[in-house]
């Protein structure tokens, strides 16, 4: 299914974006402190999971 690959690619990109923003929140000035906070950890984990699901869907072979 071509739709699954498209959805997978979108999820992969969105997950990587959330992961990057979470990891770099303090650099961007949107972090709450100079330390790595709980919200950043949650965002990084969610971003990584979404990216992983997207990778699995995008890499799935057509049947």
Secondary structure, 3 states (H helix, E strand, C coil): CHHHHHHHHHHHHHHHHHHHHHHCHHHHCCCCCCCCCHHHHHHHHHHHHHHHHHHHHHCCCCC
